[in-house]
Amino acid sequence: MPDATSPYTGLEALITPQDSVLLMIDHQGSQFAGLHSHEPGAVVNAAAGLTKAAKLFGVPAILTTVVADRGGRLIPQIQDVLPDQEPIERTTVNSWEDQRVVDAVRTTGRRNLLIAGLWTEICVAFPAVHALADGYKVFAVTDACGGVSPEAHERAVQRMVQAGVVPLTWMAVAGEWQRDWARKATVPGFAEILFAHGGGVGTSLAWEFQLLGLDKQA
């Protein structure tokens, strides 16, 4: 039987824009060069959709890079969504060992920490399991992550789940943030994100708009 007192069951287990903070870690050229668990374009697409969703719903997004002068800047599909935000440039492999990252998350006052990054087995798993010990409820957005091999990614997700991290996907995150279609203020923006990054969901939505004689921008 499910534990009724578990923080991972019931309505309170679902995230909201008001209690979420997003940490985007090392989506850089050098990291993508070693990505072999997923098709790189799929990870770029998921990471971009996730970042746009955070902006739409007013969720603070913290960007980080590691040794960017050699490893490459943050990819434009993320940086261009938040053009005025300078990524925190680190040397630590585990971003949770950089006090500036910890302070940036703490300053938001949010306790639901969503993490996406490259690579899953290192740059995501390390801070995810570390932040749990600081009292955060941690979520790994696994399709906006990737590892050096399918096994590396899968073992990283298993390790995080065993520690208490919750895995989900970027559209699940956006869906939890939207939660109710009566929240009309964000519906047009959410639809635009789906058109651009939702794959089959986006194309089906565009087709539905066409059949209804609606402008998909409406």
C-alpha positions as CSV (number, residue, x, y, z in Angstrom):
1,M,0.0,0.0,0.0
2,P,1.2,3.5,-0.7
3,D,2.5,5.4,2.2
4,A,0.0,8.2,2.8
5,T,2.7,10.3,4.6
6,S,5.2,10.0,1.7
7,P,6.3,13.3,0.1
8,Y,6.0,11.6,-3.2
9,T,2.2,10.9,-3.1
10,G,-0.9,13.0,-3.0
11,L,-1.5,16.5,-4.4
12,E,1.4,18.0,-2.5
13,A,3.8,15.7,-4.5
14,L,2.9,17.6,-7.7
15,I,5.1,20.6,-8.5
16,T,3.8,24.1,-9.0
17,P,5.5,27.2,-10.5
18,Q,5.5,28.8,-7.1
19,D,7.5,26.1,-5.4
20,S,9.9,25.2,-8.3
21,V,13.4,26.2,-9.2
22,L,15.3,24.9,-12.3
23,L,19.0,24.2,-12.5
24,M,20.3,23.8,-16.0
25,I,23.8,22.3,-16.0
26,D,26.5,22.3,-18.7
27,H,24.5,22.1,-21.9
28,Q,27.8,23.0,-23.8
29,G,29.4,21.9,-27.0
30,S,32.0,19.7,-25.4
31,Q,29.4,17.9,-23.4
32,F,27.3,17.2,-26.4
33,A,30.4,15.8,-28.2
34,G,30.4,13.0,-25.7
35,L,26.7,12.4,-25.6
36,H,25.8,8.9,-26.9
37,S,22.7,7.9,-24.8
38,H,20.3,10.0,-26.9
39,E,20.1,11.7,-30.2
40,P,21.7,15.1,-29.4
41,G,18.9,17.0,-31.2
42,A,16.3,15.4,-29.0
43,V,18.1,16.6,-25.8
44,V,18.5,20.1,-27.3
45,N,14.8,20.2,-28.1
46,A,13.8,19.0,-24.6
47,A,16.2,21.4,-22.9
48,A,14.9,24.3,-24.9
49,G,11.3,23.4,-24.2
50,L,12.0,23.1,-20.5
51,T,13.8,26.4,-20.4
52,K,10.9,28.2,-22.3
53,A,8.4,26.6,-19.9
54,A,10.3,27.9,-16.9
55,K,10.3,31.4,-18.3
56,L,6.6,31.2,-19.2
57,F,5.5,30.0,-15.7
58,G,7.9,32.4,-13.9
59,V,10.1,29.6,-12.5
60,P,13.6,30.8,-11.6
61,A,16.2,29.1,-13.9
62,I,19.8,29.0,-12.9
63,L,22.3,28.3,-15.7
64,T,25.7,26.9,-15.2
65,T,28.7,26.0,-17.4
66,V,32.0,24.3,-16.6
67,V,35.3,25.7,-17.9
68,A,33.5,27.4,-20.8
69,D,36.6,28.8,-22.4
70,R,37.6,25.3,-23.4
71,G,34.3,23.4,-23.2
72,G,32.1,25.9,-25.1
73,R,29.4,28.3,-24.2
74,L,25.9,27.3,-23.2
75,I,24.0,26.4,-26.3
76,P,22.0,29.2,-27.8
77,Q,18.8,27.3,-27.7
78,I,18.9,27.8,-23.9
79,Q,20.9,31.0,-23.6
80,D,18.7,32.9,-26.1
81,V,15.6,32.1,-23.9
82,L,17.3,34.0,-21.0
83,P,19.6,36.4,-22.8
84,D,20.3,38.6,-19.9
85,Q,21.3,35.8,-17.5
86,E,25.0,35.0,-17.2
87,P,25.7,31.3,-16.5
88,I,27.6,30.6,-13.4
89,E,31.0,29.5,-14.6
90,R,32.4,26.7,-12.5
91,T,35.5,24.5,-12.2
92,T,33.8,22.0,-9.9
93,V,32.5,18.8,-11.5
94,N,29.7,18.7,-8.9
95,S,27.9,22.0,-9.2
96,W,26.5,21.6,-5.6
97,E,30.1,22.1,-4.4
98,D,30.1,25.6,-5.9
99,Q,28.7,27.8,-3.2
100,R,27.4,30.3,-5.8
101,V,25.1,27.6,-7.2
102,V,23.9,26.6,-3.8
103,D,23.3,30.2,-2.8
104,A,21.5,31.0,-6.1
105,V,19.1,28.1,-5.5
106,R,18.6,29.0,-1.8
107,T,17.9,32.6,-2.5
108,T,14.8,31.6,-4.5
109,G,13.3,30.2,-1.4
110,R,11.9,27.2,-3.4
111,R,12.4,23.6,-2.2
112,N,11.4,21.7,-5.3
113,L,14.7,21.6,-7.3
114,L,14.5,20.4,-10.9
115,I,17.8,19.5,-12.5
116,A,18.7,18.9,-16.2
117,G,22.2,18.7,-17.7
118,L,25.0,16.8,-19.3
119,W,26.1,14.3,-18.4
120,T,23.5,12.5,-16.4
121,E,25.9,10.2,-14.6
122,I,28.1,13.0,-13.4
123,C,26.9,16.6,-13.7
124,V,23.3,15.7,-12.9
125,A,23.6,12.8,-10.5
126,F,26.2,14.4,-8.3
127,P,24.3,17.5,-7.4
128,A,21.0,15.7,-7.3
129,V,22.0,13.3,-4.6
130,H,24.0,16.0,-2.8
131,A,21.1,18.5,-2.7
132,L,18.8,15.8,-1.2
133,A,20.9,16.0,1.9
134,D,20.2,19.7,2.2
135,G,16.5,19.1,2.4
136,Y,15.5,19.7,-1.2
137,K,13.0,17.6,-3.0
138,V,14.9,16.9,-6.2
139,F,13.6,16.0,-9.7
140,A,15.7,15.0,-12.7
141,V,14.3,16.0,-16.0
142,T,15.7,13.0,-17.8
143,D,15.0,13.7,-21.4
144,A,16.8,17.1,-21.1
145,C,19.8,15.1,-19.9
146,G,22.1,12.6,-21.5
147,G,25.1,10.4,-20.8
148,V,28.2,9.0,-22.5
149,S,26.3,5.8,-23.2
150,P,22.7,4.4,-22.8
151,E,24.0,2.4,-19.8
152,A,25.6,5.5,-18.2
153,H,22.4,7.4,-18.4
154,E,20.2,4.5,-17.2
155,R,22.5,3.7,-14.2
156,A,22.6,7.4,-13.3
157,V,18.8,7.5,-13.2
158,Q,18.7,4.3,-11.2
159,R,21.2,5.8,-8.7
160,M,19.2,8.9,-8.3
161,V,15.9,7.1,-7.9
162,Q,17.5,4.9,-5.2
163,A,18.6,8.0,-3.4
164,G,15.1,9.6,-3.6
165,V,15.3,11.8,-6.7
166,V,12.1,11.8,-8.8
167,P,12.6,11.3,-12.6
168,L,10.3,13.0,-15.1
169,T,10.3,14.5,-18.6
170,W,10.1,18.1,-19.7
171,M,6.5,17.9,-20.9
172,A,5.4,16.4,-17.6
173,V,7.1,19.3,-15.9
174,A,5.3,21.8,-18.1
175,G,2.0,19.9,-17.6
176,E,2.3,20.0,-13.8
177,W,3.1,23.8,-14.0
178,Q,0.0,24.4,-16.1
179,R,-2.2,21.9,-14.3
180,D,-5.5,23.5,-15.2
181,W,-6.6,24.7,-18.6
182,A,-8.7,27.3,-16.9
183,R,-5.5,29.1,-16.1
184,K,-5.8,30.9,-19.4
185,A,-3.0,33.4,-19.0
186,T,-0.3,30.7,-19.8
187,V,-2.3,28.6,-22.3
188,P,-1.2,30.5,-25.4
189,G,2.4,30.4,-24.4
190,F,2.2,26.7,-23.5
191,A,0.7,26.0,-26.9
192,E,3.5,27.8,-28.6
193,I,6.1,25.8,-26.7
194,L,4.3,22.6,-27.7
195,F,4.2,23.7,-31.4
196,A,7.9,24.3,-31.4
197,H,9.2,21.5,-29.2
198,G,6.3,19.0,-28.6
199,G,7.1,16.7,-31.5
200,G,4.0,14.6,-32.4
201,V,2.0,16.5,-29.7
202,G,2.8,19.8,-31.3
203,T,2.0,18.7,-34.9
204,S,-1.2,17.1,-33.8
205,L,-2.2,20.3,-31.9
206,A,-1.5,22.3,-35.0
207,W,-3.6,19.9,-37.1
208,E,-6.4,20.2,-34.6
209,F,-6.3,24.0,-34.9
210,Q,-6.4,23.7,-38.7
211,L,-9.5,21.5,-38.6
212,L,-11.2,23.9,-36.3
213,G,-10.3,26.8,-38.6
214,L,-8.3,28.5,-35.9
215,D,-5.1,30.4,-36.1
216,K,-2.6,28.4,-34.1
217,Q,-1.3,31.7,-32.7
218,A,-4.7,32.4,-31.1
